[in-house]
Amino acid sequence: MKLLAARKGIENASAGQIRSRILTEYKDVNSGEVYDVYDSGDGIAYEVETLYGEGPFPLKKLQRSAEKRPRVRVVLDPFCASLHLEEVMDLRRELMSGGKEGGKVF
């Protein structure tokens, strides 16, 4: 949450102001989906993924999340991203090309 607050330029705001803008385990009233982190200031949701315990095709979960939710940013921890770097970059290229509607993988 601290990093996101810094990226949004609100790192000097009070803890209460940050918590009121950046929400965790946010449930969208329209879709009923629950997001790990939601920035109510710009309406972007973030899903934090570790990919641990996802079986032989861990990136399928990322692909489903990114294609299903257009305003979602999928965030991977650095260790996980390094383990699957080539696959993550291929998926990112695939999602960004061809005009596919969907979220982004960072």
Secondary structure, 3 states (H helix, E strand, C coil): CHHHHHHCCCCCCCHHHHHHHEEEEEECCCCCCEEEEEECCCCEEEEEECCCCCCCCCHHHHHHHHHHCCCEEEEECHHHHHHCHHHHHHHHHHHHCCCCCCCEEC
